[in-house]
Amino acid sequence: MAPTVEKLPSPLSVIGEGPHWDADTQSLYYNDIYGKDSSILRYDFKENKTYSATIDGEPVVSFIIPVAGTSDQFAVGIGRRVGVVQWDGKSSKAKLVRIAFEVEKGDEFKTNRFNDAKADASGRLYAGTMRLEECGDLFASFSGSLYKYIQGESVDKLRGNISVSNGLAWDFNTNKFYYIDTCQLDIKEFDYDPKTGNLSNERVIIDFKTNGERPSFLPDGMTIDTEGNLYVATWGGHKVLKVNPKTGRVEHEIKIPAEQVTSAAFGGPNLDILFVTTAATDRSGPQPPPAGSLFKVTGLGVKGFNGSKVRV
């Protein structure tokens, strides 16, 4: 039986991103990077309803992750800073309560911003940067970096010379970490040390180029199922790709009725629903609905993991 793709009741996001399933609230949190009326969003599974909020003075929000030990605080990417906001999950306004840290403070990085981010099982934050889209061809700039933040300790740069820091996923059964730098057009695998959070032994597990030529899409956000398969969103591709990292092969394509597919996360009471975010715009201008919608995919026959909360 083929999987079923369903549009969920939600605002149309300019660039929807960063889906994070929270088991405590049975909600999917995500963000609209350039959303004027809905920077951060919460899809309530039981109510089948999406709530949204903005943060005064912060028009660009690149990710949202619940903070461990709280019920109403979230780490958000705002420019090159990571802030903590307070939000009840329903109000139209969230309050910025503090800045946790900032990276890339020099003038040479003033056109950079945070992009995708996730926490590992220990609550360490992994977050990467990129040059602002408005500044030109992203393939021409490698000013981004990937960082690891440990509460009360340090912010460490794990990798530099990044174009667009994007999808992140861990396989905690094999201690592997998977990472997408979008303009490299591949997925890299690292050995992951669960004690320190450090990465080593980088290798490419799949290259999306064919005979050196770019594919028709850009790899974007990513998640993983309990069997170790990766689910890769394709900007410009109308689909999510199921990739087996052991063979480096695309095993399945999940068609999504939006061209710019940005990220994915498993969730739902049984963790067997794949939630997919999309964008309503690209360089050519606005895209017609349902572009920008939040979708759910059922019937995949696999399960994923709860999102890990961050310690910040």
Backbone hydrogen bonds in HBPLUS format (Angstrom, degrees):
<---DONOR---> <-ACCEPTOR-->    atom                        ^
c    i                          cat <-CA-CA->   ^        H-A-AA   ^      H-
h    n   atom  resd res      DA  || num        DHA   H-A  angle D-A-AA Bond
n    s   type  num  typ     dist DA aas  dist angle  dist       angle   num
A0004-THR N   A0298-THR O   2.84 MM 294  5.25 155.6  1.90 142.6 150.9     1
A0298-THR N   A0004-THR O   2.94 MM 294  5.25 156.5  1.99 148.0 154.1     2
A0006-GLU N   A0296-LYS O   2.89 MM 290  5.35 162.2  1.92 156.9 163.0     3
A0296-LYS N   A0006-GLU O   2.86 MM 290  5.35 153.1  1.93 150.3 159.3     4
A0008-LEU N   A0294-LEU O   2.82 MM 286  5.58 174.0  1.82 163.0 162.1     5
A0013-SER N   A0292-GLY O   2.78 MM 279  4.45 170.9  1.79 123.3 120.6     6
A0280-ALA N   A0013-SER O   2.90 MM 267  5.90 130.0  2.15 143.7 159.0     7
A0280-ALA N   A0014-VAL O   3.02 MM 266  4.84 135.2  2.22 108.8 122.2     8
A0033-ILE N   A0015-ILE O   2.99 MM  18  5.52 152.6  2.07 151.7 143.9     9
A0016-GLY N   A0278-THR O   3.06 MM 262  5.26 143.7  2.19 132.2 134.8    10
A0017-GLU N   A0031-ASN O   2.75 MM  14  5.36 146.1  1.86 160.2 165.1    11
A0031-ASN N   A0017-GLU O   3.02 MM  14  5.36 169.9  2.03 144.8 147.7    12
A0020-HIS N   A0029-TYR O   2.76 MM   9  5.14 141.6  1.91 152.7 162.9    13
A0029-TYR N   A0020-HIS O   2.90 MM   9  5.14 164.2  1.92 153.1 148.9    14
A0307-GLY N   A0021-TRP O   2.98 MM 286  5.16 153.1  2.05 144.6 150.7    15
A0022-ASP N   A0027-SER O   2.85 MM   5  5.43 174.0  1.86 172.7 174.5    16
A0026-GLN N   A0022-ASP O   2.91 MM   4  5.68 119.3  2.29 140.5 157.8    17
A0027-SER N   A0022-ASP O   3.25 MM   5  5.43 153.9  2.32 143.4 148.5    18
A0045-PHE N   A0026-GLN O   3.20 MM  19  6.03 159.1  2.25 156.0 162.1    19
A0028-LEU N   A0043-TYR O   2.94 MM  15  5.01 158.0  1.99 140.4 146.7    20
A0043-TYR N   A0028-LEU O   2.77 MM  15  5.01 167.4  1.78 148.9 150.2    21
A0030-TYR N   A0041-LEU O   3.03 MM  11  5.30 157.1  2.08 137.7 141.3    22
A0041-LEU N   A0030-TYR O   2.81 MM  11  5.30 161.1  1.85 163.7 158.0    23
A0032-ASP N   A0039-SER O   2.90 MM   7  4.92 159.5  1.94 128.4 134.2    24
A0035-GLY N   A0032-ASP O   3.16 MM   3  4.94 173.4  2.17 108.3 109.0    25
A0061-VAL N   A0033-ILE O   3.14 MM  28  4.79 148.2  2.25 126.9 133.6    26
A0039-SER N   A0053-ALA O   2.88 MM  14  5.93 121.8  2.22 128.2 143.3    27
A0040-ILE N   A0053-ALA O   3.04 MM  13  5.44 168.0  2.05 155.3 158.9    28
A0053-ALA N   A0040-ILE O   2.89 MM  13  5.44 149.2  1.99 156.8 163.5    29
A0042-ARG N   A0051-TYR O   2.79 MM   9  5.17 155.1  1.85 149.3 153.3    30
A0051-TYR N   A0042-ARG O   2.83 MM   9  5.17 162.8  1.86 147.1 148.0    31
A0044-ASP N   A0049-LYS O   2.76 MM   5  5.41 163.2  1.79 172.2 166.2    32
A0048-ASN N   A0044-ASP O   2.78 MM   4  5.59 127.9  2.05 144.0 158.9    33
A0049-LYS N   A0044-ASP O   3.34 MM   5  5.41 151.3  2.43 136.4 143.7    34
A0054-THR N   A0092-SER O   3.07 MM  38  6.36 152.2  2.15 135.7 135.2    35
A0094-ALA N   A0054-THR O   2.91 MM  40  6.03 157.1  1.96 163.0 162.9    36
A0058-GLU N   A0055-ILE O   3.00 MM   3  5.52 156.5  2.05 146.7 144.7    37
A0062-SER N   A0077-GLY O   2.89 MM  15  4.91 155.0  1.95 131.5 138.9    38
A0077-GLY N   A0063-PHE O   3.23 MM  14  5.23 147.4  2.34 125.4 131.1    39
A0065-ILE N   A0075-ALA O   2.93 MM  10  5.19 148.4  2.03 145.9 155.1    40
A0075-ALA N   A0065-ILE O   2.80 MM  10  5.19 158.9  1.84 161.4 156.5    41
A0310-VAL N   A0066-PRO O   2.99 MM 244  6.39 160.5  2.03 159.6 160.8    42
A0067-VAL N   A0073-GLN O   2.96 MM   6  5.60 163.1  1.99 144.1 139.3    43
A0070-THR N   A0067-VAL O   3.33 MM   3  5.93 146.3  2.45 139.5 137.7    44
A0068-ALA N   A0310-VAL O   2.79 MM 242  5.54 166.1  1.80 144.0 148.4    45
A0087-TRP N   A0072-ASP O   2.82 MM  15  5.22 157.2  1.88 143.0 150.9    46
A0074-PHE N   A0085-VAL O   2.94 MM  11  5.36 150.2  2.03 147.6 156.3    47
A0085-VAL N   A0074-PHE O   2.88 MM  11  5.36 159.5  1.92 153.7 157.3    48
A0076-VAL N   A0083-GLY O   2.87 MM   7  5.35 160.2  1.91 148.0 152.9    49
A0083-GLY N   A0076-VAL O   2.92 MM   7  5.35 153.2  1.99 157.7 160.9    50
A0078-ILE N   A0081-ARG O   2.89 MM   3  5.27 170.6  1.90 151.6 154.5    51
A0081-ARG N   A0078-ILE O   3.01 MM   3  5.27 158.0  2.06 124.4 129.5    52
A0114-PHE N   A0079-GLY O   2.76 MM  35  5.90 158.9  1.80 148.5 145.7    53
A0103-VAL N   A0080-ARG O   3.02 MM  23  5.71 159.1  2.07 156.7 162.8    54
A0082-VAL N   A0101-PHE O   2.93 MM  19  5.61 160.6  1.97 165.4 166.0    55
A0100-ALA N   A0082-VAL O   2.76 MM  18  5.60 150.5  1.85 153.2 163.5    56
A0084-VAL N   A0098-ARG O   2.88 MM  14  5.47 157.4  1.93 157.7 158.4    57
A0097-VAL N   A0084-VAL O   2.86 MM  13  5.84 161.2  1.90 158.5 164.7    58
A0086-GLN N   A0095-LYS O   2.76 MM   9  5.17 153.6  1.83 144.2 152.0    59
A0095-LYS N   A0086-GLN O   3.01 MM   9  5.17 161.0  2.04 148.8 149.2    60
A0109-PHE N   A0106-GLY O   2.99 MM   3  5.63 161.9  2.02 117.4 123.4    61
A0110-LYS N   A0107-ASP O   3.15 MM   3  5.16 171.2  2.16 112.3 113.0    62
A0112-ASN N   A0109-PHE O   2.89 MM   3  5.31 160.8  1.93 124.6 125.1    63
A0132-LEU N   A0111-THR O   2.77 MM  21  5.73 161.9  1.80 170.4 169.4    64
A0113-ARG N   A0130-MET O   2.86 MM  17  5.66 149.0  1.95 159.9 170.3    65
A0130-MET N   A0113-ARG O   2.91 MM  17  5.66 143.9  2.04 154.1 165.2    66
A0115-ASN N   A0128-GLY O   2.77 MM  13  5.78 153.5  1.84 163.8 157.4    67
A0128-GLY N   A0116-ASP O   3.25 MM  12  6.14 164.1  2.28 173.2 177.0    68
A0118-LYS N   A0126-TYR O   2.98 MM   8  5.51 152.5  2.06 151.7 159.8    69
A0126-TYR N   A0118-LYS O   2.82 MM   8  5.51 171.7  1.83 170.4 173.0    70
A0120-ASP N   A0124-ARG O   2.96 MM   4  5.51 150.1  2.05 148.1 156.6    71
A0123-GLY N   A0120-ASP O   2.93 MM   3  5.33 165.3  1.95 118.4 122.5    72
A0311-ARG N   A0123-GLY O   3.01 MM 188  4.93 170.0  2.02 131.5 128.3    73
A0125-LEU N   A0149-TYR O   3.03 MM  24  5.01 151.8  2.11 147.5 149.4    74
A0149-TYR N   A0125-LEU O   2.76 MM  24  5.01 159.6  1.80 148.8 155.6    75
A0127-ALA N   A0147-TYR O   3.04 MM  20  5.33 150.4  2.13 136.2 145.5    76
A0147-TYR N   A0127-ALA O   2.79 MM  20  5.33 164.7  1.82 145.9 151.3    77
A0129-THR N   A0145-SER O   2.85 MM  16  5.41 150.1  1.94 152.7 162.5    78
A0135-CYS N   A0132-LEU O   3.06 MM   3  5.69 165.5  2.08 119.8 124.4    79
A0136-GLY N   A0133-GLU O   3.40 MM   3  6.23 157.7  2.46 124.8 123.7    80
A0140-ALA N   A0137-ASP O   2.98 MM   3  5.44 158.6  2.03 111.8 118.8    81
A0141-SER N   A0138-LEU O   3.37 MM   3  5.50 169.9  2.38 106.8 109.6    82
A0144-GLY N   A0162-ILE O   2.76 MM  18  4.41 145.1  1.88 160.0 148.2    83
A0162-ILE N   A0144-GLY O   2.91 MM  18  4.41 166.5  1.93 129.3 125.5    84
A0146-LEU N   A0159-ARG O   2.85 MM  13  5.11 157.9  1.89 145.2 149.3    85
A0158-LEU N   A0146-LEU O   2.72 MM  12  5.50 149.7  1.81 150.4 160.4    86
A0159-ARG N   A0146-LEU O   3.36 MM  13  5.11 158.2  2.41 132.6 135.4    87
A0148-LYS N   A0156-ASP O   2.81 MM   8  5.22 153.5  1.88 150.7 159.6    88
A0156-ASP N   A0148-LYS O   2.85 MM   8  5.22 167.1  1.87 156.2 156.7    89
A0150-ILE N   A0154-SER O   3.00 MM   4  5.57 166.2  2.02 164.1 168.5    90
A0153-GLU N   A0150-ILE O   2.94 MM   3  5.43 160.3  1.98 141.3 140.7    91
A0182-THR N   A0164-VAL O   3.04 MM  18  5.32 146.4  2.16 154.3 146.3    92
A0166-ASN N   A0180-ILE O   2.88 MM  14  5.24 149.6  1.97 171.4 172.9    93
A0167-GLY N   A0220-ASP O   3.24 MM  53  5.85 144.8  2.37 130.0 129.3    94
A0180-ILE N   A0167-GLY O   2.93 MM  13  4.91 143.2  2.07 145.4 144.9    95
A0169-ALA N   A0178-TYR O   3.07 MM   9  5.12 142.6  2.21 143.5 143.1    96
A0178-TYR N   A0169-ALA O   2.72 MM   9  5.12 167.8  1.74 162.1 164.1    97
A0171-ASP N   A0176-LYS O   2.85 MM   5  5.15 167.3  1.86 150.2 152.4    98
A0174-THR N   A0171-ASP O   3.29 MM   3  5.70 137.1  2.48 105.0 114.5    99
A0175-ASN N   A0171-ASP O   2.81 MM   4  5.66 117.8  2.20 141.5 159.8   100
A0176-LYS N   A0171-ASP O   3.10 MM   5  5.15 158.3  2.15 137.9 142.8   101
A0192-TYR N   A0175-ASN O   2.87 MM  17  5.08 164.1  1.90 142.4 138.2   102
A0177-PHE N   A0190-PHE O   2.93 MM  13  5.06 156.5  1.98 142.0 147.3   103
A0190-PHE N   A0177-PHE O   2.78 MM  13  5.06 147.3  1.89 148.9 157.8   104
A0179-TYR N   A0188-LYS O   2.95 MM   9  5.29 151.3  2.04 147.2 154.4   105
A0188-LYS N   A0179-TYR O   2.95 MM   9  5.29 175.1  1.95 157.4 158.2   106
A0184-GLN N   A0181-ASP O   2.85 MM   3  5.61 160.0  1.89 131.9 138.8   107
A0185-LEU N   A0182-THR O   2.94 MM   3  5.49 156.1  2.00 115.0 122.7   108
A0208-PHE N   A0185-LEU O   2.91 MM  23  5.60 157.0  1.96 153.2 160.3   109
A0187-ILE N   A0206-ILE O   3.01 MM  19  5.55 148.1  2.12 154.2 161.7   110
A0205-ILE N   A0187-ILE O   2.94 MM  18  5.91 161.7  1.97 158.4 164.5   111
A0189-GLU N   A0203-ARG O   2.75 MM  14  5.41 164.5  1.77 165.1 169.8   112
A0203-ARG N   A0189-GLU O   3.00 MM  14  5.41 140.3  2.16 148.4 158.9   113
A0191-ASP N   A0200-SER O   2.76 MM   9  5.15 162.3  1.79 154.9 156.4   114
A0200-SER N   A0191-ASP O   3.02 MM   9  5.15 144.1  2.15 141.2 148.7   115
A0193-ASP N   A0198-ASN O   3.05 MM   5  5.42 164.3  2.08 157.3 161.1   116
A0197-GLY N   A0193-ASP O   2.59 MM   4  5.11 150.9  1.67 160.1 168.7   117
A0210-THR N   A0213-GLU O   3.05 MM   3  5.17 152.5  2.13 141.8 146.6   118
A0213-GLU N   A0210-THR O   2.92 MM   3  5.17 164.7  1.95 114.5 117.8   119
A0218-LEU N   A0235-TRP O   2.87 MM  17  4.97 150.5  1.95 137.3 147.1   120
A0235-TRP N   A0218-LEU O   2.79 MM  17  4.97 150.9  1.88 164.7 156.8   121
A0220-ASP N   A0233-ALA O   2.86 MM  13  5.20 159.0  1.90 154.5 151.4   122
A0221-GLY N   A0262-THR O   2.76 MM  41  5.65 150.6  1.85 147.5 151.8   123
A0233-ALA N   A0221-GLY O   2.94 MM  12  5.37 168.5  1.95 151.8 155.5   124
A0223-THR N   A0231-TYR O   3.08 MM   8  5.27 144.9  2.21 133.5 144.3   125
A0231-TYR N   A0223-THR O   2.87 MM   8  5.27 157.4  1.93 143.2 144.8   126
A0225-ASP N   A0229-ASN O   2.93 MM   4  5.50 151.0  2.02 150.5 160.0   127
A0228-GLY N   A0225-ASP O   3.01 MM   3  5.44 164.6  2.03 115.5 119.6   128
A0226-THR N   A0303-LYS O   2.81 MM  77  5.89 155.9  1.87 155.4 155.0   129
A0230-LEU N   A0243-VAL O   2.86 MM  13  5.00 163.0  1.88 158.3 155.8   130
A0243-VAL N   A0230-LEU O   2.72 MM  13  5.00 161.8  1.75 144.9 151.5   131
A0232-VAL N   A0241-LEU O   2.80 MM   9  5.00 161.5  1.83 146.0 149.0   132
A0241-LEU N   A0232-VAL O   2.82 MM   9  5.00 162.6  1.85 143.5 144.7   133
A0234-THR N   A0239-LYS O   3.21 MM   5  5.89 135.0  2.42 168.9 172.1   134
A0237-GLY N   A0234-THR O   3.14 MM   3  4.91 162.0  2.18 118.0 115.0   135
A0261-VAL N   A0234-THR O   3.30 MM  27  5.21 154.6  2.36 128.2 123.0   136
A0236-GLY N   A0259-GLU O   3.06 MM  23  4.98 128.9  2.33 117.5 127.4   137
A0238-HIS N   A0259-GLU O   3.16 MM  21  4.27 166.9  2.17 127.8 124.2   138
A0256-ILE N   A0238-HIS O   2.84 MM  18  5.16 173.3  1.84 131.3 132.1   139
A0240-VAL N   A0254-ILE O   2.87 MM  14  5.03 149.0  1.96 136.5 146.5   140
A0254-ILE N   A0240-VAL O   2.82 MM  14  5.03 173.2  1.82 157.3 159.5   141
A0242-LYS N   A0252-HIS O   2.85 MM  10  5.04 175.2  1.85 155.9 156.1   142
A0251-GLU N   A0242-LYS O   2.73 MM   9  5.56 150.5  1.82 155.9 165.5   143
A0244-ASN N   A0249-ARG O   2.96 MM   5  5.57 165.4  1.98 164.5 165.0   144
A0248-GLY N   A0244-ASN O   2.72 MM   4  5.58 140.4  1.87 153.1 166.7   145
A0258-ALA N   A0256-ILE O   2.78 MM   2  5.55 142.2  1.92  96.4  90.9   146
A0279-ALA N   A0260-GLN O   2.96 MM  19  5.37 147.3  2.07 150.7 157.5   147
A0262-THR N   A0277-THR O   2.97 MM  15  5.58 156.7  2.02 135.1 141.0   148
A0277-THR N   A0263-SER O   3.01 MM  14  5.37 157.8  2.06 136.5 143.7   149
A0265-ALA N   A0275-PHE O   2.93 MM  10  5.29 146.6  2.05 144.2 153.0   150
A0275-PHE N   A0265-ALA O   2.77 MM  10  5.29 166.4  1.79 160.2 156.8   151
A0267-GLY N   A0273-ILE O   2.81 MM   6  5.31 142.8  1.94 147.7 159.5   152
A0273-ILE N   A0267-GLY O   3.13 MM   6  5.31 161.0  2.16 155.2 152.4   153
A0271-LEU N   A0268-GLY O   2.98 MM   3  4.82 159.7  2.02 106.1 112.6   154
A0304-GLY N   A0271-LEU O   2.84 MM  33  5.50 153.5  1.91 154.1 162.4   155
A0274-LEU N   A0297-VAL O   2.99 MM  23  4.94 168.6  2.00 149.2 149.0   156
A0297-VAL N   A0274-LEU O   2.74 MM  23  4.94 145.0  1.86 137.1 149.1   157
A0276-VAL N   A0295-PHE O   2.89 MM  19  5.05 163.3  1.92 138.4 141.7   158
A0295-PHE N   A0276-VAL O   2.93 MM  19  5.05 169.8  1.94 152.7 155.9   159
A0287-GLN N   A0280-ALA O   2.68 MM   7  5.06 162.4  1.71 144.4 141.2   160
A0282-ASP N   A0285-GLY O   3.24 MM   3  5.41 148.3  2.35 125.3 133.7   161
A0285-GLY N   A0282-ASP O   2.96 MM   3  5.41 161.8  2.00 116.5 122.5   162
A0291-ALA N   A0288-PRO O   3.12 MM   3  5.87 155.4  2.18 127.2 126.2   163
A0293-SER N   A0290-PRO O   2.97 MM   3  5.60 145.8  2.09 148.8 149.5   164
